[in-house]
Each structure stands twice: as structure tokens, then as C-alpha cells.
Amino acid sequence: MSQVRFYDLHLDIPHQKWSPNTCKTRFALNLKGIPYETEWLTFQEIHATIPEVTKTGKRPTVPVIVDILHDNQAVQDSWAIAKYLEEKYPNTPSLFNGNMGVHSFFTEYCTHNLLGHIFRLSLLTIHSKCGDQKDWFRKDREKFFKMSLEKFAGDEKPHIDALNKNLVLIAKTLQQFPFLTGAQPGWADVVLASYFTMFNQLRPDLFDTVVLNAPKNGGKTFAAWWQRMQPYMQDQPPAVHSRM
């Protein structure tokens, strides 16, 4: 039985996991083994649905969860959701293992040094997959960026070079430990897997060359870690956890 209702974002392929922020919540729920059901929304449906769910007046975004087990409490934003799950479900595998500050730092590192480049490399693909919402997406994002999508995406090479540089230290950690948090996965692994999922779904060509098979990033280091993370990246939680 589902304990959580989880609101995710889809493009032209139904139920395709691609949004980095919603993936953080999905993978966190998986890691903790909390049963959930997914409500899939389009960009425009987010604006119609989420305000009625959260009732906070805040800008409608996903992820959002509704905790059915705890009085239908609604929580918005992946970091807030992670902290909420850690508090409300203490008898499940921990996301932070008592080191929330370190995980917060790693989240900021990946957001500032990886996500922006992955997003620009993927932006035109996102637009192409918006279906009948292409015009809306272009108008909405160009208003925010104050420039065309093409200009904001820019030339690919600087972003590829930046990713190659910024992944080196992460690869060195994964050459020493099976997961970024050591012997078992934690929030840092969830964050990196979420950003890589976006890259893999939208630009599989670059994900292969820049991440999985890049000599500068330790060769097969990321490929081995990516494989170890697969049980936590599915639609529903794994059947058995080693840290229950």
C-alpha cells in the first residue's frame, strides 16, 4: 500500500524519469524503501494542480509529496522532502547518516558545477520533447532567461570541458569507495544519480562519452557506480534493503 503520493514531471514519453529535482525525491523514497504512487504532470498541469495540493501560495514546482501516512502532509522541494522523510521515517535507511552538512555541501557543489552545464547541453532537447507545449515552454523560459533558448544553451564545448574538469574529484572518491557516502548509498549518491539521469535521458550520446567512458574521469569508475545505483533508480522501492 502506498504511503506517499509523489508528483513528478513528464515530457513526451509517459512516465520517463528525467527531471533532476524530482529524481532526487524518487531515488530518496527508493533508498528508504517507502512505498509511493506517482502522479505525472506536464509543465502546465503543475501550475493548475500543485497550488491545490500545497496550499501555501508558493510558486508551483515539483517535486511535491503528500504523506498519506501522516495526515496527508504536503511537502515541496527535494531538499525539504529529504529532511522530512528523514524525520518522519527514522526506521528506514538514512539519507544523511548524521552528516547533513556534508550532504548539503555536495548538493551545492553538484548544482553549481554540474547541473548548469548539463541543463544547457539538454535544454534544446527538453524543448523538442514538450509536444504541444513547445510554444509555451519557449515563451516561459525565454522570458526568464531574457534571451533565446539557443543563445542560452550556447556552444556545447565549454560545457563539456567544464564537466570533464568538475567530475575529476568525484571520480577519485568513487575509486576508493563503492558509493559517495561509503559502503552504502546516501543523499550525495541520490543527487549525483539524479543529475546523471537527466543527462542520460536527454543526451545519451554525451552521457556515454563525458561520463561513462571518459578517461579523464577514471574510465569505468562512473560506469561501475552507475550500475550499483540502479536498484535505487527504479519506479518503485527495491524489495529488500540491507540497512533496514
Backbone bond lengths (Angstrom), bond angles and torsions (degrees), N, CA, C in turn:
res aa  C-N    CA-C-N  psi(-1)  N-CA   C-N-CA  omega(-1)  CA-C   N-CA-C  phi
1 M - - - 1.458 - - 1.520 110.17 -
2 S 1.337 117.79 133.74 1.455 121.54 -179.16 1.522 111.16 -67.73
3 Q 1.329 115.92 137.14 1.453 121.95 175.70 1.528 111.49 -103.06
4 V 1.329 115.85 -16.93 1.461 120.98 -175.15 1.527 109.26 -136.52
5 R 1.333 116.21 139.00 1.464 121.85 168.75 1.524 106.95 -101.27
6 F 1.311 116.30 127.11 1.457 122.53 -171.08 1.526 109.58 -120.82
7 Y 1.323 116.36 125.19 1.466 121.87 -178.56 1.524 109.83 -98.24
8 D 1.343 115.61 121.13 1.467 122.84 -176.32 1.526 109.04 -123.44
9 L 1.322 115.71 169.08 1.467 123.12 -175.90 1.521 110.08 -116.09
10 H 1.338 116.73 130.63 1.461 119.15 177.16 1.521 110.56 -123.17
11 L 1.331 115.11 158.23 1.457 122.43 178.32 1.524 108.60 -105.75
12 D 1.331 117.78 -127.09 1.462 120.13 -175.88 1.526 113.35 -83.12
13 I 1.322 117.30 -17.15 1.465 120.88 179.18 1.521 108.60 -103.20
14 P 1.327 118.95 114.42 1.461 120.86 -178.39 1.525 112.33 -56.63
15 H 1.316 115.69 135.06 1.460 123.23 173.71 1.536 113.18 66.07
16 Q 1.322 117.33 19.16 1.470 119.51 176.55 1.525 109.45 -81.01
17 K 1.314 117.15 124.60 1.462 122.50 178.03 1.524 108.02 -81.63
18 W 1.338 116.84 119.20 1.463 119.61 -178.80 1.528 113.39 -148.24
19 S 1.324 117.44 -29.94 1.459 120.35 -176.07 1.524 110.42 -70.58
20 P 1.334 118.61 122.58 1.466 119.80 -174.82 1.520 113.80 -62.22
21 N 1.327 117.39 -37.81 1.460 118.97 -178.19 1.522 112.32 -72.26
22 T 1.333 117.38 -40.34 1.466 118.40 178.18 1.524 111.00 -71.61
23 C 1.330 116.77 -31.58 1.468 118.97 176.39 1.525 111.21 -62.27
24 K 1.320 117.37 -35.29 1.469 119.81 177.38 1.524 110.56 -56.06
25 T 1.337 116.04 -45.15 1.463 119.00 -179.12 1.520 111.32 -71.25
26 R 1.332 117.44 -41.46 1.465 119.81 178.85 1.526 110.69 -59.74
27 F 1.323 116.77 -47.57 1.463 120.31 -176.45 1.532 110.87 -69.84
28 A 1.333 116.88 -32.86 1.467 119.94 176.57 1.531 110.29 -65.74
29 L 1.330 116.89 -43.63 1.469 120.30 176.44 1.521 110.44 -61.11
30 N 1.328 116.46 -40.74 1.460 120.60 178.57 1.518 111.40 -63.43
31 L 1.322 116.19 -46.76 1.461 120.47 -178.20 1.524 110.57 -60.85
32 K 1.328 116.98 -39.61 1.458 120.62 -179.70 1.524 112.60 -82.41
33 G 1.339 117.26 -8.53 1.457 120.49 177.25 1.510 113.92 70.40
34 I 1.334 117.13 32.64 1.461 121.70 -178.59 1.531 108.80 -93.90
35 P 1.325 119.09 118.75 1.474 120.81 179.99 1.526 111.49 -63.59
36 Y 1.329 116.29 136.78 1.458 120.15 -178.05 1.521 110.23 -146.78
37 E 1.328 114.59 162.53 1.461 122.01 172.87 1.517 107.74 -121.05
38 T 1.318 117.12 146.49 1.459 121.32 -175.76 1.515 111.06 -105.87
39 E 1.332 115.49 132.11 1.459 122.91 170.41 1.534 106.22 -106.46
40 W 1.331 116.39 113.99 1.464 120.93 -177.03 1.524 110.22 -90.84
41 L 1.326 116.34 133.13 1.454 122.14 -178.77 1.525 110.38 -128.21
42 T 1.337 116.24 151.86 1.453 121.59 169.52 1.532 107.82 -87.98
43 F 1.336 116.15 173.91 1.463 119.82 178.59 1.528 110.76 -55.75
44 Q 1.313 117.12 -47.41 1.459 120.11 -177.04 1.526 112.31 -71.67
45 E 1.334 116.99 -32.60 1.464 119.92 177.54 1.522 111.40 -66.40
46 I 1.329 116.77 -28.54 1.466 119.64 176.53 1.524 109.96 -58.23
47 H 1.336 116.41 -44.09 1.464 120.64 -177.64 1.523 111.72 -68.37
48 A 1.318 117.41 -26.85 1.456 120.85 179.60 1.527 112.91 -86.43
49 T 1.325 116.10 -34.03 1.469 120.69 -170.90 1.520 114.38 -95.22
50 I 1.321 117.03 -47.03 1.463 120.59 -170.08 1.530 113.82 -61.94
51 P 1.339 120.24 -40.75 1.475 117.71 177.61 1.521 113.81 -57.29
52 E 1.345 116.41 -31.71 1.458 119.98 178.71 1.523 111.85 -75.01
53 V 1.324 116.10 -22.72 1.465 120.83 180.00 1.527 110.94 -84.48
54 T 1.339 116.13 -47.75 1.463 120.10 -174.64 1.524 113.13 -82.92
55 K 1.334 116.39 -37.23 1.474 122.82 -179.99 1.532 112.22 53.56
56 T 1.338 116.89 37.93 1.456 121.34 -179.76 1.527 112.96 -109.49
57 G 1.331 116.38 -15.83 1.448 119.58 -175.25 1.512 113.63 82.54
58 K 1.328 117.47 -1.99 1.454 121.30 179.02 1.533 110.26 -74.93
59 R 1.320 115.68 160.25 1.461 121.15 178.07 1.529 109.35 -54.67
60 P 1.339 117.71 129.36 1.468 119.44 -177.63 1.529 111.79 -71.31
61 T 1.305 116.18 118.99 1.463 122.94 177.47 1.526 108.49 -141.01
62 V 1.301 115.53 165.23 1.465 121.91 168.62 1.523 107.32 -121.67
63 P 1.339 117.02 152.55 1.462 127.86 14.65 1.522 113.58 -81.44
64 V 1.331 112.17 153.22 1.457 122.98 168.80 1.516 106.51 -136.82
65 I 1.324 116.42 140.03 1.462 120.14 171.38 1.514 109.17 -120.03
66 V 1.317 115.22 151.38 1.461 122.30 168.88 1.518 106.04 -118.82
67 D 1.321 115.82 116.36 1.461 121.48 -176.50 1.526 109.25 -84.77
68 I 1.307 115.70 96.77 1.460 121.97 -177.11 1.524 110.83 -62.84
69 L 1.320 115.89 -34.48 1.467 121.22 -177.14 1.523 111.96 -70.12
70 H 1.329 117.41 -25.99 1.463 121.54 -176.95 1.528 110.48 -120.36
71 D 1.320 115.45 68.31 1.471 123.01 171.77 1.520 113.69 58.93
72 N 1.331 116.82 33.35 1.469 121.36 176.87 1.531 112.82 55.72
73 Q 1.317 115.72 37.10 1.459 120.83 177.75 1.525 109.95 -65.07
74 A 1.343 116.97 127.63 1.461 121.97 177.90 1.526 109.66 -97.56
75 V 1.343 115.93 134.33 1.459 121.31 179.50 1.526 108.18 -132.98
76 Q 1.324 116.12 132.94 1.456 122.81 -177.44 1.522 110.05 -116.01
77 D 1.347 116.49 144.76 1.469 124.40 177.13 1.535 110.02 91.17
78 S 1.324 114.82 131.62 1.465 120.59 -172.48 1.527 112.94 -62.36
79 W 1.327 118.19 -40.10 1.469 120.50 179.97 1.525 110.71 -68.81
80 A 1.334 117.10 -43.20 1.461 120.19 177.29 1.526 110.59 -62.75
81 I 1.330 116.55 -38.57 1.465 120.73 178.89 1.527 110.25 -65.07
82 A 1.331 117.06 -42.31 1.469 120.47 -179.85 1.523 110.48 -60.47
83 K 1.321 117.10 -46.00 1.463 120.25 179.06 1.528 110.89 -64.63
84 Y 1.318 116.71 -38.40 1.466 121.15 178.87 1.529 110.60 -63.49
85 L 1.320 116.67 -47.00 1.470 120.23 -179.42 1.520 111.37 -62.52
86 E 1.332 115.92 -36.91 1.463 119.55 179.67 1.527 110.97 -65.06
87 E 1.322 116.02 -36.26 1.466 120.46 -179.43 1.522 111.82 -76.79
88 K 1.329 116.80 -44.92 1.459 120.52 -172.76 1.525 113.51 -82.52
89 Y 1.330 117.38 -20.51 1.466 120.66 -178.66 1.526 109.89 -125.71
90 P 1.349 116.48 65.06 1.471 121.18 -174.73 1.522 114.00 -70.39
91 N 1.321 117.78 -17.96 1.460 120.36 -177.49 1.522 113.12 -93.98
92 T 1.317 116.39 13.56 1.460 122.32 174.53 1.531 108.44 -107.65
93 P 1.338 118.81 165.79 1.461 120.18 179.11 1.530 111.94 -52.79
94 S 1.313 115.97 136.80 1.462 121.02 -175.48 1.530 111.91 -77.45
95 L 1.326 115.42 142.54 1.459 121.12 173.77 1.521 111.30 -82.39
96 F 1.330 117.05 -33.14 1.465 121.50 -171.41 1.524 114.73 -109.99
97 N 1.322 117.98 -22.38 1.463 122.24 -178.94 1.526 112.46 50.69
98 G 1.328 115.53 40.41 1.458 120.27 176.86 1.514 114.79 76.32
99 N 1.330 118.00 8.72 1.471 121.44 -176.88 1.526 110.88 -124.58
100 M 1.335 116.98 53.28 1.455 120.69 -175.21 1.528 112.05 -60.54
101 G 1.326 117.76 -36.40 1.452 120.81 -179.41 1.516 112.76 -61.75
102 V 1.333 116.82 -41.76 1.462 120.89 179.22 1.528 110.18 -64.68
103 H 1.312 116.45 -42.48 1.465 120.32 179.59 1.528 110.88 -66.75
104 S 1.326 116.83 -36.70 1.456 120.48 176.21 1.526 110.55 -62.96
105 F 1.330 116.56 -43.50 1.465 120.52 177.71 1.521 111.30 -60.45
106 F 1.333 117.06 -45.68 1.456 119.95 -178.21 1.523 110.94 -64.73
107 T 1.336 116.43 -36.87 1.464 119.83 176.47 1.519 110.18 -60.12
108 E 1.329 116.70 -45.61 1.464 120.55 179.50 1.525 110.93 -64.73
109 Y 1.329 116.31 -39.43 1.471 119.48 179.23 1.525 110.23 -60.72
110 C 1.309 117.00 -48.66 1.468 120.72 -177.92 1.524 111.28 -67.29
111 T 1.328 116.96 -37.99 1.452 120.01 -179.29 1.525 110.96 -64.60
112 H 1.321 116.62 -42.97 1.458 120.44 -176.47 1.525 113.31 -83.26
113 N 1.314 117.90 -25.99 1.461 119.94 -173.16 1.527 114.90 -110.15
114 L 1.333 117.34 -13.91 1.463 120.38 -179.16 1.527 111.97 -121.84
115 L 1.322 117.06 -51.68 1.466 120.55 -168.46 1.523 112.69 -61.13
116 G 1.323 117.36 -42.88 1.452 119.46 -178.50 1.512 112.55 -58.72
117 H 1.329 116.52 -40.79 1.463 120.98 179.77 1.528 110.87 -70.82
118 I 1.344 116.85 -42.58 1.461 120.24 177.92 1.529 110.25 -62.45
119 F 1.342 116.11 -40.51 1.464 119.95 -179.31 1.520 111.39 -63.09
120 R 1.318 117.38 -44.45 1.459 119.81 -179.46 1.525 111.39 -66.87
121 L 1.310 116.64 -36.16 1.464 120.19 177.18 1.530 111.75 -68.79
122 S 1.328 116.97 -22.33 1.463 122.08 -175.03 1.523 113.59 -105.84
123 L 1.322 117.57 -10.39 1.457 121.50 -169.59 1.527 113.62 -56.50
124 L 1.321 117.80 -47.53 1.463 119.91 -177.08 1.532 111.28 -69.46
125 T 1.334 116.39 -27.87 1.462 119.55 174.54 1.526 110.36 -68.56
126 I 1.335 116.92 -41.86 1.465 120.26 176.78 1.522 109.78 -57.37
127 H 1.328 115.54 -47.07 1.473 119.85 179.74 1.524 111.29 -59.21
128 S 1.324 117.28 -42.23 1.463 120.98 -178.06 1.522 112.56 -66.48
129 K 1.352 116.87 -21.71 1.452 121.54 -176.19 1.537 112.41 -100.73
130 C 1.330 117.18 11.51 1.463 120.64 -178.38 1.525 113.63 -85.13
131 G 1.323 117.26 -2.15 1.458 119.61 177.15 1.510 112.28 59.76
132 D 1.338 116.13 -131.33 1.453 119.76 -177.73 1.529 112.80 -76.24
133 Q 1.335 116.85 3.12 1.462 121.07 176.21 1.528 112.53 -101.83
134 K 1.343 116.45 12.08 1.467 119.68 -178.25 1.524 112.15 -57.73
135 D 1.331 116.28 -47.77 1.459 119.86 -178.01 1.523 111.18 -63.10
136 W 1.328 115.67 -41.62 1.460 119.57 178.71 1.524 110.56 -63.09
137 F 1.334 116.77 -45.32 1.457 120.65 -178.70 1.527 110.42 -61.57
138 R 1.332 117.32 -46.26 1.458 120.08 -179.41 1.534 110.89 -60.66
139 K 1.321 116.43 -48.04 1.466 120.12 -178.55 1.523 111.18 -62.41
140 D 1.338 116.64 -44.02 1.461 121.32 -177.64 1.522 111.17 -65.22
141 R 1.334 117.30 -46.48 1.465 120.38 -176.46 1.523 111.85 -74.82
142 E 1.314 117.71 -37.21 1.460 119.16 179.70 1.527 111.06 -68.10
143 K 1.318 116.91 -31.30 1.463 120.29 173.98 1.520 109.81 -64.31
144 F 1.344 116.85 -40.40 1.462 121.66 -179.15 1.534 110.97 -72.16
145 F 1.352 116.66 -44.68 1.465 120.86 -178.14 1.527 112.65 -76.15
146 K 1.341 116.31 -20.94 1.471 122.37 -175.32 1.531 111.71 61.95
147 M 1.308 115.50 33.44 1.460 122.72 176.18 1.524 108.49 -167.47
148 S 1.317 117.53 170.00 1.461 120.95 -179.84 1.527 110.84 -68.71
149 L 1.319 116.79 157.82 1.462 121.03 176.32 1.518 110.51 -58.51
150 E 1.332 116.21 -41.09 1.462 120.75 -177.14 1.532 110.99 -64.36
151 K 1.319 115.99 -41.68 1.465 119.09 179.86 1.518 110.86 -68.73
152 F 1.339 116.94 -39.54 1.467 120.00 179.80 1.523 110.64 -65.76
153 A 1.334 117.33 -40.84 1.472 120.54 178.73 1.521 110.29 -63.48
154 G 1.336 117.01 -42.11 1.455 121.42 176.15 1.516 113.93 67.41
155 D 1.319 115.33 -165.71 1.460 122.14 179.29 1.530 109.77 -75.28
156 E 1.302 117.81 141.23 1.464 120.79 -175.69 1.531 113.42 -72.64
157 K 1.311 117.93 -34.34 1.469 120.92 -170.15 1.530 113.64 -57.19
158 P 1.327 120.89 -46.86 1.470 119.13 179.40 1.528 112.96 -58.81
159 H 1.326 116.60 -35.22 1.468 119.77 -179.45 1.533 110.86 -72.81
160 I 1.316 116.65 -38.02 1.469 120.36 176.75 1.526 109.92 -65.48
161 D 1.317 116.92 -43.53 1.466 120.92 179.03 1.525 110.99 -61.99
162 A 1.337 116.59 -41.37 1.461 120.56 179.76 1.525 111.33 -64.94
163 L 1.331 116.76 -40.86 1.465 119.60 178.15 1.521 110.79 -63.56
164 N 1.322 116.89 -44.48 1.467 120.06 178.26 1.524 111.11 -56.20
165 K 1.322 116.45 -41.33 1.466 121.12 -179.82 1.525 111.99 -70.26
166 N 1.330 116.40 -45.70 1.461 120.38 -172.04 1.520 114.07 -78.63
167 L 1.333 117.63 -12.73 1.467 120.55 178.18 1.520 112.91 -88.18
168 V 1.316 117.86 -10.95 1.468 121.08 -173.30 1.521 111.97 -60.13
169 L 1.335 117.93 -50.25 1.464 120.57 -177.25 1.522 111.86 -65.51
170 I 1.331 116.42 -35.26 1.466 119.42 177.60 1.520 110.19 -65.37
171 A 1.331 116.09 -41.72 1.466 120.17 178.13 1.528 111.17 -61.48
172 K 1.323 117.07 -38.85 1.467 120.20 179.60 1.522 111.31 -62.58
173 T 1.328 116.60 -37.56 1.472 120.26 177.02 1.522 110.50 -64.88
174 L 1.321 116.38 -42.73 1.466 120.20 -177.92 1.526 112.90 -74.69
175 Q 1.313 117.44 -11.89 1.457 120.29 172.38 1.524 111.32 -78.14
176 Q 1.334 115.83 -16.70 1.465 120.86 -179.52 1.518 113.30 -103.63
177 F 1.334 116.76 -27.42 1.460 121.10 -175.56 1.529 109.76 -133.19
178 P 1.337 117.50 149.61 1.470 119.42 179.50 1.523 112.54 -66.88
179 F 1.342 117.31 -28.50 1.450 121.98 177.76 1.525 108.97 -133.05
180 L 1.316 116.54 162.27 1.457 119.85 179.71 1.516 111.66 -62.54
181 T 1.328 116.62 -28.17 1.461 120.44 179.00 1.526 112.85 -95.83
182 G 1.323 117.32 10.81 1.458 120.42 176.51 1.507 113.16 111.03
183 A 1.330 115.41 -127.10 1.460 120.32 -174.90 1.520 113.00 -76.06
184 Q 1.334 116.85 -24.74 1.459 121.87 -178.28 1.526 109.57 -128.55
185 P 1.339 118.43 152.95 1.460 120.35 179.68 1.517 112.35 -72.00
186 G 1.324 115.66 151.91 1.462 121.92 176.65 1.512 109.91 -143.64
187 W 1.324 116.10 -163.73 1.457 121.02 -174.74 1.529 112.31 -59.11
188 A 1.322 118.20 -38.95 1.469 120.14 178.94 1.520 110.54 -58.40
189 D 1.323 117.62 -41.38 1.464 121.21 177.52 1.523 111.16 -66.36
190 V 1.323 116.16 -37.93 1.465 121.08 177.60 1.525 110.36 -60.49
191 V 1.330 116.66 -44.74 1.464 121.06 -178.45 1.523 110.86 -63.23
192 L 1.324 116.89 -50.62 1.459 120.04 -178.29 1.529 110.74 -63.28
193 A 1.329 117.29 -42.51 1.462 120.63 178.95 1.532 111.21 -62.54
194 S 1.321 117.28 -34.09 1.464 121.15 179.69 1.522 111.17 -67.96
195 Y 1.330 116.86 -43.95 1.462 119.93 179.35 1.527 110.92 -69.02
196 F 1.321 116.35 -37.28 1.470 119.85 176.87 1.534 111.18 -67.44
197 T 1.329 117.04 -33.90 1.469 120.09 178.89 1.519 110.63 -62.11
198 M 1.316 116.27 -43.79 1.463 119.82 176.59 1.528 110.35 -58.36
199 F 1.321 116.41 -47.13 1.461 121.93 -178.72 1.527 110.48 -61.84
200 N 1.324 116.63 -43.84 1.458 121.94 -177.68 1.524 111.95 -67.50
201 Q 1.322 116.65 -41.35 1.463 120.11 -177.76 1.524 112.25 -71.63
202 L 1.329 117.14 -37.30 1.456 120.67 -172.56 1.525 113.66 -98.89
203 R 1.333 117.56 -30.13 1.451 120.49 178.75 1.534 109.75 -136.40
204 P 1.326 118.11 65.14 1.464 120.76 -176.78 1.521 112.66 -59.36
205 D 1.327 117.67 -29.19 1.460 120.61 178.00 1.525 111.35 -61.83
206 L 1.329 116.25 -47.73 1.461 120.22 -179.78 1.523 112.09 -75.30
207 F 1.326 116.99 -33.57 1.465 119.29 177.75 1.523 110.20 -59.59
208 D 1.324 116.29 -39.10 1.464 120.22 179.62 1.519 111.63 -67.52
209 T 1.324 117.41 -45.94 1.463 120.25 -174.43 1.521 113.31 -81.43
210 V 1.335 117.72 -34.26 1.457 121.02 -175.94 1.527 112.32 -87.33
211 V 1.338 116.72 -30.07 1.464 120.27 -175.07 1.524 112.59 -112.01
212 L 1.322 117.12 -64.89 1.464 120.08 -169.56 1.519 113.91 -69.71
213 N 1.314 117.44 -31.61 1.465 119.53 -175.32 1.520 111.91 -129.61
214 A 1.320 116.76 37.41 1.463 121.24 179.88 1.525 110.02 -97.26
215 P 1.324 119.21 114.11 1.475 122.15 -179.80 1.521 112.50 -56.58
216 K 1.336 118.26 -36.26 1.460 121.15 -178.23 1.518 111.97 -64.89
217 N 1.324 116.67 -22.50 1.461 120.92 -177.40 1.526 112.63 -104.58
218 G 1.300 115.84 26.24 1.456 119.09 175.82 1.508 114.65 90.21
219 G 1.334 116.96 18.20 1.459 119.17 176.85 1.509 112.65 63.90
220 K 1.322 116.86 -110.47 1.464 121.83 -175.54 1.530 113.00 -90.53
221 T 1.329 117.72 9.33 1.462 120.15 -177.69 1.521 112.07 -57.68
222 F 1.327 116.52 -50.70 1.457 119.78 -179.52 1.525 111.33 -69.16
223 A 1.318 117.35 -33.98 1.462 120.26 179.30 1.527 110.76 -62.02
224 A 1.334 116.87 -41.83 1.467 120.69 179.53 1.524 110.98 -66.82
225 W 1.335 116.70 -43.33 1.466 120.42 177.81 1.527 110.55 -64.65
226 W 1.320 117.56 -42.38 1.471 123.14 179.02 1.519 110.36 -56.93
227 Q 1.309 116.74 -40.39 1.455 120.92 178.24 1.525 110.88 -68.05
228 R 1.321 118.03 -40.37 1.461 121.14 178.64 1.525 111.78 -65.40
229 M 1.327 117.53 -27.07 1.461 121.11 -179.08 1.519 113.41 -82.62
230 Q 1.317 118.60 -12.68 1.462 121.23 -174.04 1.532 114.66 -54.25
231 P 1.350 120.79 -40.80 1.468 119.51 -179.57 1.527 113.36 -60.70
232 Y 1.331 116.88 -21.66 1.470 120.55 -177.19 1.526 112.26 -98.85
233 M 1.327 116.91 6.73 1.458 121.00 -174.35 1.532 112.06 -118.49
234 Q 1.313 116.70 16.82 1.458 120.93 -177.87 1.528 110.39 -91.26
235 D 1.339 116.40 -178.58 1.463 120.85 -176.77 1.518 112.71 -72.45
236 Q 1.306 117.79 -28.29 1.448 121.60 -179.11 1.526 109.04 -130.71
237 P 1.324 117.46 161.39 1.463 119.96 -178.38 1.521 112.24 -61.39
238 P 1.350 117.96 148.44 1.458 120.61 172.88 1.526 110.22 -57.76
239 A 1.325 116.60 152.04 1.469 120.61 -176.18 1.518 112.06 -68.60
240 V 1.346 116.87 -32.08 1.459 120.14 -175.16 1.525 108.20 -133.10
241 H 1.314 116.54 137.77 1.457 122.26 175.11 1.535 108.65 -117.04
242 S 1.321 116.17 145.19 1.452 119.92 -178.63 1.514 112.38 -84.47
243 R 1.353 118.22 -8.51 1.457 120.51 -174.92 1.522 112.65 -119.08
244 M 1.294 118.17 24.32 1.465 120.00 179.41 1.525 109.82 -69.74
